[in-house]
Amino acid sequence: MELSEVVVAVDLGGTRMKCGLVARDSTVVHRETRPTPRAAGGQAVLDALVETVVELGQKAAADGYRVRGVGVVVPGIIDSARGTVRAENLAWLNVGVLDAIRNAVGPGPEVVLAHDVRAGGYAELRGGALVGTTNSLFLPLGTGIAAAMVVDGRLVSGDGFAGEIGHTRFVHTDAAEQCACGQFGCLETVASAAALARRYGDRAGRPVTDGAREVIELLAAGDADAAVVWDEALQALVDAIVLYTTLLAPTRIAIGGGLVGAGETLLRPLRDALAGRLTFQRRPEIVAAVLGEEAGCLGAALMAWDAVANLKEEEAV
Amino acid sequence: MELSEVVVAVDLGGTRMKCGLVARDSTVVHRETRPTPRAAGGQAVLDALVETVVELGQKAAADGYRVRGVGVVVPGIIDSARGTVRAENLAWLNVGVLDAIRNAVGPGPEVVLAHDVRAGGYAELRGGALVGTTNSLFLPLGTGIAAAMVVDGRLVSGDGFAGEIGHTRFVHTDAAEQCACGQFGCLETVASAAALARRYGDRAGRPVTDGAREVIELLAAGDADAAVVWDEALQALVDAIVLYTTLLAPTRIAIGGGLVGAGETLLRPLRDALAGRLTFQRRPEIVAAVLGEEAGCLGAALMAWDAVANLKEEEAV
């Protein structure tokens, strides 16, 4: 009864949990969004996550589906050996997320815990903008910036620590700001959607009310302050892409997150600058990611289904 | 007759070819060094390489060994799909090295063409400073700088293009020099053994006669110019290591090449600076590579033996 099997997928963000029941062919048979009770603290977030997983499982059962697996993706540093997560954004300091979910779910379904951006990149690789690549990059420019790196045909994990390109220094002037991570001049301090909104507000002397989207609109309307913060973001992004290309030789880079809402306003200058900067390196295509906000949840489902498939292989041996 | 089987291994450098006949257990049953006729042009270099491979095969046969494979490692960009090499240093512009060797060797032995630094890193991974790691870095600081990257248990190739950390910008002052690659401020322009010697000569107003080794001696003797160029090299190296660590989370970094002759004079400041710079990242050990100048040749042999083993697996299917 393949058709009646699903996995529970949850993409836990700082403000919302994007959830789904996803069939093996990636059909989303149910989707819902719940608030993340971040203000109530780290334990409340964990409790809400576990409750969500359990209730989605119950919903699946009530709708006549068999739950084969659970895929949960979260931000932060995931120690894949221990199943613990450190995510300042969720007030989590090495929280045992994997065990908490496993205990609540009980025996039976496979449980997978992964990084939200890597899961999003995996979804783009399997069914989005990176299909067919063996060396590529998914670079979402959202509240934060992290990378999902496809290297020699595989998604890189680095034991859960890899991909923190947002916390790499790309601002080398005296104006480099200290990042939340403690370092100075990180890409995230100038080129994330959050940074763009904050820096525009600081510079123009009035806060934006609709985040990076508003800055992009101001840019299109010819606002000089928007042009300055946008150019600073672009410059850091070009440096980051040149660096990644020199080190890991991607053939395609898919930009995602809020900033890609700017479309060709973002992508064309990146392509032009790259063409002028690269010398001996293989030049990557720069494209927009295609799965949008659903990427993390779809990736969580794909990873859970992979775990189910691996289990079957082991049983067959 | 396992014991009487060898592979021919050649590490083709800009000045010398380091060659060996290597048994399956990495015992080097014969080693020799030949000059690289670089001044005579790219075709002469290719001819000399092919002749060397053929003659080493003949020597093996004369000594009673069966040649199972040939491993040749070269600098530059290796297009692994086409088997062509681009190496300015050897006056090679997309030269069909793999076919040239295969044609000369004839049917029978497996022929592997790989990058010299990646081969060196593979040797360190299999039998040197990186044994037991799944995420690590081999960073030889020689005439040039390139990286062999071990990511999630595998040596990264990036279709032959990956690892060019020497051509990543780490000098951000107005004093950034243009690199031979065309870019500005590359790590290689300040932190390679060649750069150290050149920059000391420029600064002190007198050329060194014994390369980076002499600069390291001058540094130990308290020479002020040596201290300045050394510190600039260290600063760029620390930036490079912080960046690599943030992106790929190695647990160990093995420094090789001429500069590691400085020993703890190089390694201790790198460790100290790293400890002060990293915040959330996993901190890697910084160690000296152990295989020295033989790493490339041993890696070539290991890769050739891997190809022989893969062939056996295919035959068994």
Chai-1 contact restraints between the chains, C-beta under 6 A:
chainA,res_idxA,chainB,res_idxB,connection_type,confidence,min_distance_angstrom,max_distance_angstrom,comment,restraint_id
A,N135,B,G158,contact,1.0,0.0,6.0,A-B,restraint_1
A,V151,B,V151,contact,1.0,0.0,6.0,A-B,restraint_2
A,V151,B,V156,contact,1.0,0.0,6.0,A-B,restraint_3
A,D152,B,V156,contact,1.0,0.0,6.0,A-B,restraint_4
A,D152,B,S157,contact,1.0,0.0,6.0,A-B,restraint_5
A,V156,B,V151,contact,1.0,0.0,6.0,A-B,restraint_6
A,V156,B,D152,contact,1.0,0.0,6.0,A-B,restraint_7
A,S157,B,D152,contact,1.0,0.0,6.0,A-B,restraint_8
A,G158,B,N135,contact,1.0,0.0,6.0,A-B,restraint_9
A,G158,B,L248,contact,1.0,0.0,6.0,A-B,restraint_10
A,G158,B,A249,contact,1.0,0.0,6.0,A-B,restraint_11
A,F161,B,A249,contact,1.0,0.0,6.0,A-B,restraint_12
A,F161,B,R282,contact,1.0,0.0,6.0,A-B,restraint_13
A,A162,B,L248,contact,1.0,0.0,6.0,A-B,restraint_14
A,A162,B,A249,contact,1.0,0.0,6.0,A-B,restraint_15
A,E164,B,T246,contact,1.0,0.0,6.0,A-B,restraint_16
A,I165,B,L247,contact,1.0,0.0,6.0,A-B,restraint_17
A,H167,B,T246,contact,1.0,0.0,6.0,A-B,restraint_18
A,T168,B,L243,contact,1.0,0.0,6.0,A-B,restraint_19
A,T168,B,T246,contact,1.0,0.0,6.0,A-B,restraint_20
A,H172,B,H172,contact,1.0,0.0,6.0,A-B,restraint_21
A,C181,B,T279,contact,1.0,0.0,6.0,A-B,restraint_22
A,C181,B,F280,contact,1.0,0.0,6.0,A-B,restraint_23
A,G182,B,T279,contact,1.0,0.0,6.0,A-B,restraint_24
A,Q183,B,T279,contact,1.0,0.0,6.0,A-B,restraint_25
A,L243,B,T168,contact,1.0,0.0,6.0,A-B,restraint_26
A,T246,B,E164,contact,1.0,0.0,6.0,A-B,restraint_27
A,T246,B,H167,contact,1.0,0.0,6.0,A-B,restraint_28
A,T246,B,T168,contact,1.0,0.0,6.0,A-B,restraint_29
A,L247,B,I165,contact,1.0,0.0,6.0,A-B,restraint_30
A,L248,B,G158,contact,1.0,0.0,6.0,A-B,restraint_31
A,L248,B,A162,contact,1.0,0.0,6.0,A-B,restraint_32
A,A249,B,G158,contact,1.0,0.0,6.0,A-B,restraint_33
A,A249,B,F161,contact,1.0,0.0,6.0,A-B,restraint_34
A,A249,B,A162,contact,1.0,0.0,6.0,A-B,restraint_35
A,T279,B,C181,contact,1.0,0.0,6.0,A-B,restraint_36
A,T279,B,G182,contact,1.0,0.0,6.0,A-B,restraint_37
A,T279,B,Q183,contact,1.0,0.0,6.0,A-B,restraint_38
A,F280,B,C181,contact,1.0,0.0,6.0,A-B,restraint_39
A,R282,B,F161,contact,1.0,0.0,6.0,A-B,restraint_40
